[in-house]
Amino acid sequence: MGYKIAVAGATGNVGREMLNILSERGFPADEVVALASSRSLNTEVSFGDKTLKVKNLENYDFSDTDICLMSAGGAVSLKWSPKIGAQGCVVIDNSSAWRYDADVPLIVPEVNPDAITGFSKRNIIANPNCSTAQLVVALKPLHDVARIKRIVVSTYQSVSGAGKDGMDELFNQTRAVFVADPIESKKFTKRIAFNVIPHIDVFMEDGYTKEEWKVLAETKKMLDPKIKVTCTAVRVPVFIGHSESVNIEFESEMTAEQAREILREAPGCLVIDKHENGGYVTPYESAGEDATYISRIREDATVEHGLNIWVVSDNLRKGAALNAIQIAELLVARGLIKAKKQAA
């Protein structure tokens, strides 16, 4: 007997992707329920070859539901996740609401699967920020071999990271450029069409943005608190797929060839690194794919034991929906939850 799964925020970009991936991967679910706010009540969303009618999150009874994939935003998660968890349903949350709570595990299954056992304190598991997820997938196998001292990360993040409104703004502005219409900026602080914006999320007192701080805090929580991290997060006019230029300083020697061999064998990683035109991956090619792609692996002669890598992944999948479902699969594979119908 399979599990009963709810997807909260089912009408959003990530919620729809969660439904797609649940179907694609054949997750052992007997029943899947689509949830959203009352505004989306009875909206239809696709699940495999089926169509689901959206139900209202606010009056839904979770007592017979096993897992809730939460992608309805931080404010909704803060309000509802503890209530859902109290009904015995495990929440896998995609927002930043619970990532830094000491009683909530922050999980990337390829990186820190053993930390998942801590979920029972609150019945909540946190999904990392989209840019952090792909970063730690690439760093973990290297860190296991040579220990990372410091990383300098520059992210090039697609507009889908800002939701449907971000994608619509890029589309509308690009069209406006070609037909000489006025360009309106609503979602982003400056024009995004044919431009890049070095600003994601709010500014903090030290001059960094919240997005940059997330990369630092989440990398330390999942990988190693001793790693020094600095980040610049940039929004780019790409619809899907985040890219990262990562400079790594190790405690001991790590050659480019050694790194390639390690990453070729690492779970979730796909190395495409040829020293020729097109011998690397761009975000366009990552869209719709599950892998974290690694290219441009080369030694940095300016520091001892230095390395540069280029990391690309579909932010709606590994950065959000896929990782959440991999967490659910981990719960099942380790026997950490049993289907309530089966238990009854």
N, C-alpha and C positions, 0 to 999 in steps of 0.2 A: 504494500500500500504506500502511495506516494505522499508528498507533503502538500500543504496548502500555503500558497505564497501570495502576498499582497504587494503591489507596486504602488507606492504613494508618490504622487507627482507624475502620473502616467501619461499626461498630455504634453509634458515638456520634452526637450531634446533627449535628455539622459533617460527619462522614464520610458520613452518609446524605444530607445536603444536597449534598455534592460529587458523589455518584453521580447525584442528581436533575439537577443542573445540567449535568454531562457529557452526559447524555442530552438534556436540553432544548435545549442549544446545538449539538448535533450535532458534538461534538468528533471530529476524525478519528482515532478509535481502532478498531483491528481487534479488540482484546481488552482487557477491563477486569477486573481481579482485585481482590477484596475481601479485606483482611487485617486481623487483629486479634490479640489475645493468645490463648493456648491455651484460656483460659476460654470464648472465643466460637467455638471451632472448630466448623464445620458449621452455625452460625447462618445463617439465610437473610436476605438484604437485597435490596431492589428496585433494579433498574437499568433504567429505561424499562419496557418490557413484559416484561423478563426477570427472573429471580430468580438471584442469585449465592450460592453457598455460601462462607462465610468460611473462609479458609485461615490458617494460623499464621504470623505475621510472623517468628517466631524461627528458622524453618528454611526460609524462602522464598529461592529463588535469583533474584537480581535481574539476572543477567548478560544476559538477553534482554529486560529491561524498560527502557523509554525514560524514563518519568517516574513518580516516586512522590509522590503527594499525601499528605503526612504530617500526620495529625491525631490523634496518639496520646498527646499530652502532652509536656512538656519533657524529663522524665527519659528517656523512650523515645527521643525524637529525639536527645538528646545521645549515647546509646549506639549507635543504629542509623544515623543519617543519614550519618556519615562512612564507615561500612562500605558502605552502599548507594551512595553517591557514588563510592567506590573501584571499584565494579563497573561504572562507566560509566552509571549511572542518575541522572538529575537529580532531586534532592529539592526539592520546594516545601513548606516547613515552616510549619505554622500556629501553632506554639508560640512562646514567647519565647526559646527556647534559643539561637538564632543571630542574632537581630535586631541585636545590638550588636557583632558580630564584624566587624572591618574588612575581612575577606576574603569576607564574605557580603553580597551586595546585598539591601537591604530595598526592596521594590517595591510601588508602586501604579501600574498601567499608565497611568492618566490623568495621573499626577503626575511620575514620573521614569523613563519607559521606557528611556532610554538607559543607565541604571545597570545594566541586566540583563546587559550583556556581561561583567561581573565574576564571573559565576557559575562560570566554568571553574576558578577557583582551588581550589574545594572541591566543585564540583558540587552546591552547596546554594544555594537562594534562600529568603529569609525573607519571610513574610507579616506585615504589621504587626498590632498590637493592634486589636481590633474598633473601639474608639472613635477611634483615630487614623486609621484608613482613611477613614471618612466625613468626618472633620475636614479632612484634607489635600485630598480631592477638592474640597471647597468653597473652601478657602483658595488653592489653587494659581492658578486663573485671576485672582483678585483680586491676588495677590502679583506676578504677571507685569506687571500694569498700574501698581500704585501702591507696591509694596514694603511689606511688613508689618514694623512695628517690634516690636509686642508683642500678645500675645493672652491673654485671661483666659477660661478654659473651665470651665463647670460641666456635668458629664455626668449624665444620668439613665438609668442602664443597666439593661436588663431582666435577669430572672433566668436566661434561657437562656445568658447570658454565663458563668454558673457551671455550665453543663452540665445534663444530665437531672436530677441530684439537686436543683439549684436550682429547676427547674420543678416537680418533684414536691413540694418543700417549700412553695412558694407555694400550690399546689393543695390540699395536705393541711391547711395552716394556715387557708386561707380556708374550707374546709369545716368545720373544727373551730370556727371563730368562729360559724357559723350554727347548729351543733347543740350549742354550748356544751360541746364536748370540751376536754380540756387541750391547750394548744398547745406543740409541741415544736420547738426550734430546733437543727438538727444541721448543716446546711450553712452557715447564716449566723450571725453573731455575736449578732443580735437577731431578734426576730420580724419577718418581712417582710410578712405579710398586713396590709393597711391601714396600712402604715408605710413610711418611707424610712430607709435606713441610710447614713450618710456615711462608708463604710469599704468599700473593695474591695481585696483582696490584703493583704499584710503592711505593718505600719508600718515606716518607716525612721527613722534617727536625727534627721532634721530635722523630723519630725512629719508629713511627707507620706507617702502610701501608695505602694506599688510601682506600682499602676495609674496614679496621678497622675504618677509619674516616667516611666512608659512614654510617656505622651502627650508630655511634654517632650522626651525623648531621641529618640523616633521622628520627631517633627515636625522637629526640627533636622536629623536625618540625611537625611530625604527631601526637605525643602523648602528650608531655609536655616539654617545653624548660628548666624546672627546674630539670629534671631528670639527674643525673650524670651517665655517661656511659663510661665504658672502655671495650675494646674488643681485643681478639687475634684471627686472622683469619687463618685457617689452611686448606690446600688442602689435600684431602685424596684419596686413590685409590678406589673410588666408582664411578660408571658410572652416576647414577641419584639419587638425594635426598640429601638435606643438613640437617645436624644435629647440634644442639646447646645445650651446657650445660650453663644454665643461673642461676646465683646466684642473688637473688633479696632482697633488703632491703626496707621494708615498713615503713611508718610513724606511723602506728598503727598495732595492732595485726592481723596476718593472719595465721591461722593454716593450716596444710596440708589438713585436711578434708574439711575445709571451701573452700580452693582453688579448690579442686576436684569438689565440688558441683557447684561453680561458673563457672568453665571451662566446665563442662558437659552441662551447659545451654547456653554457649556462641556461637554465630554464627561462623561457620567455624572451630570450635575446636572439636576434638574427643579425649577423655581421655581413654587411655589404661594403667592402672597402678595397676598391681597386684604384690604383693611381693612374686613372685615365678619365677622359670626358664621360660624365654620367656614371662613374663608378662609385656612387654614393646614393643615399636615399633622401628624398625631399618630403615635406609634409603631404604633398599631393598624392604621392605613392603610398603613404601610410594609411590614408582614409579607408575605412572599412576593414582594416587588418588588425589582428590581435597582437602581433609581435611588437617588441621594443627594438627598433632598428639602430644599429651602431655603425658609424662610418668615420672616415677621416682620423683614424687612430694613428697618432704620431707622437714621438718623444719631444718634450720641451727642454731645450738645452739651457734655458735661463735659470732653472732651479734644479737642485739635486733630486733625482728620482721623480721627474716631472713627466706628465703625459697629457695630451689633448685628445678629446673625443667629441664626436657629433652624435647626438641622440635624438631620435624622432619617433613619435608614436601618435596614434589616433587618440585624442584627448577625450572623446566621448566613449571610447571603448576601454582601453587599459587605464586611461586617466579617470574613469568613472564607472560606467555600467559593467564592463567586463570584470574589473577588479572586484566589484560588489558581488557578482555572481560566483566568482572564484572563491570568495570568502564563504559564501553559502555552501559551495561544493566541499570546502574544507571542513565545515561543521558536520556535514553528512559523512564524509570519508572517515573522519576521526570518531564518529559515533557520539558526538557531543550533543546532538539533539535527536529526538525520536518524534515521528509524526504523531500528533495528538490523537488522530483517529485510530491509529494503530495501537497507541498506548491505552486508549479507552477499550 
